Amino acid sequence: MINWHANAGDGNTHKATLNPLMAILHVELLDSCIPQSSERAASAQLSSLHIEPVSQAIDNSTFTVVAIFTSAAQDHGGKFSVISRWDLQQTEATLHDSFKSLKPTASQSTTSKSVQKLYRMEDVISPKAILAFQSNVYHNTFAFAASDGSVEFRSRETMHTIEPDQDPNKATCLPQNGFTFLASECVDISLSPSMASSVITKPDGTITLHSAEYLHRWKDAKDDNGGISF
């Protein structure tokens, strides 16, 4: 939390000044943050932790905590990741029922105070070892980059995977329009801000630039105005 302590100034200059003060407060202490999907999922280790800001593209959006737990084991279980999420929501503080029998004094407020709490959402399991996480500029699409070089795009609201819908009349994001990242084994991966390309580090240490590729055939057809439609 930042209190800017703005001062309009005095005298002839009226120069405004800021004396910001930052306060770090605990929102809530969680007793357990481990994956809850299954006993096998509990063996995954925390690999990354992110706080996603409010998205202006989503109604009633709030802050979201995203924790990714990854297992890179080479045994029969194979690689997998668990995506855990918590939404920060505001709710009214509640007291024990025994306090209802007490009469409030004049100095006590009768209105309930609101508090912020973290509400856990259902875990999402991916059959891949996720190495990187990023959201788009609107913070309504999540991208999960895996150790095989692939990038999985999911809707922040539903966490459903975004697939090509073959609709030429709209363009919402790269995966919806048929663009994808070809698989290439790697030990590290970073996405560009536009999430249209990635840089991967291969097991032999070489660094390669990958761009999302269109895997469907372009259907060139001239429309009535002489333009080209795809």
N, C-alpha and C positions, 0 to 999 in steps of 0.2 A: 504494500500500500504506500502511495506517495502523497504527501501533503506538500503542495508547492509553496505555501506561505507567500503568496503574491502581495507586493506592496506597490501601490500606484506612485509613490514618491511624493515629494513636496518641493516647495520653492518654485523657481522659474522654469527649471528643466522638466519637472514632472516625469523623470525617468523611472520607468517601472523596473522593479527588481524582483528576483526570485530567490528564495532561500529554501530549496527543497529538502525535505526530510523523509527518508524511507524507513518504513516500519515493516518488519517481517513477522507475520502472525501465523500461528497454527490454525488451519481451518478445521481439521479433524485428524485424530490419531486412529489409524486402522490397525486392528489386531492381526489381520491376516490378509496378505495380498497375493498368495500363491495361486496358480491356476486351479480352478474348481471343476474342470471338465471331466477328468477321470483320474484314477490313481497313477496311470502312466504319465499324464500331463504334469503331475506334481514334480516329476523328476527334471523338468526343463528349468534352465537357469535364466534369470533376468538378463537380457542382452541390451535393452534400451528402454528409456523412460522419457515420455514427452508430455507437454501440456499444450493442448490445442486451444486457440482463442475462439471467441464467439464468431460464428459465421453469419455474415449478413445475407447469405443466400439461403439460409434455413430459418424458418419461423420458430420463434421461441428457443433459439439456440443458446447454449451456455458453454462454459469451459468444460473441456473433456480431458481427463488423464488417460493416456494410452501407454500401457506397459506390455512389452513383448518378451515372452519367455521362449527360449530356443534350445533345442536338443540337437546336437550334431553327431550323435552316436552312429557308429557304423555297424552296429549289431543288427539282429533281425528286426528290431523295432524301426530302424531307419531314422532319417532326419524328420523333424517336425517343429512347428512353432505354435504357440498359443498367444492370441491377442486378447488382452484383458482391458476393460474400459470402465471408467467411473465418470459419471456426470455430476457436476457441481450444481446443486439446486438449493434454492432458498425455501425454508419452511418455518413454521411457527414453533417456538420453543414450548415444550410441554413439561409440566410438573407432575409429581406423583399425586394420585387422587386424594391423599390425606391432606394436601395443602388446600383443597377446595373448601374444607370445613373452617378454615381460618378466615377471619374478617380482615380485609385489607385496611391498612392505616391510611391516614391522609397523605403521608409522604410516599406511599406506594402507588405505582401506576397500575391501572386496571387493564391496560392494553398489553397484548402479548408481544414479546420481542421476537424478531425473526432471526434465525440462525442459518448458516450455510452447512450443508451436509453433502457427503460424497455417496452417491447411489451407484452400486455396481450393476453393470449390464451383463448380458450373457456372453461368455467367452466364445471366441471364434478360433477354430483350429485350422492350421494350414499344413499340408503334407510336405512342406519345404522348410529349410533353414533360412529364416529371414535375417538379412544382414543390414538392411537400411529401411528407414521409414521417412515418408515426406508427404505433406499435403499440398494441394494446389493453392493458387493465389486467393481463391474464395474460401478455402478451408472447408469445402463440402465434398471433396474427393480425397481419399487416402491412397497412397502408392506404397506397396510393400515389395522391396527388391530382394530376391533370394540368391542363394549360393549357386544356383544353376544359370544365373544371368537373366532370368525372367523377371518381369515386373507385373505384379497383380494389382489392378485398380479396383477399389471398392467404394461404394457410396457410404458417406459418413452416417447418414440417417439410418440405413438398413443394414449396412455391412455386406450387402450382396455384391458379388463380383460383377463388374461392368463388362458386358459382352457386346460384340457388334450386332446391331439391330437391322442393318441393311436399309436404313431409312435415309434416302438422299436429300430429304427436305429439312434435315436438322443436323447440327454439328455441335455437340455438347463437350466432347472430349476425345482424345485420341483413340482409346479402346472402343468407344461407341461407334466410331467411324471405321474400325477395322485395322487400326495400327497396333502393332505388338512388338515386343522385344524377343529376338531369337535367343534360344538357350545357348549358354556358353559357360562352362564351369569356371568359378572364380572364388577367391578367398576374401575379396572386398569389392564393394560396389558403391558408387555415389551417383545420385541423380542430378540433372541440371535443374535450375529453378522452374523451367517450363515443363519438366518431366517428359521431354521429347527425346532426350538422349541420356546416356549413362557412361560412366568411366569405370571399367572393371580391372581388377588386378588378378591375373591368372595364377594358377598354382606355381608356375615356373618364374613368377615375378614380373612378367611383362605386363604393360599397361595398354589397354585397348579402348578406343572410343566406339561406343555402340549407339546407333540411332534407331528409333522406332521405325519399323518397316510395314508397308502396306502389303498384306499377303493376299488380298483379293484382286481379281482382275479388274482393271479399269474398263468401264463400259462407256465408250465414247459415243455420244449421240448428239446430233445437232438439233437444237430446239427450233421453234417457229421463228425466233428472232435471229437465228444464225449463230447463236452462242453454242458453247460446248457444255453439256451436262454430264455429271459423273454419277 
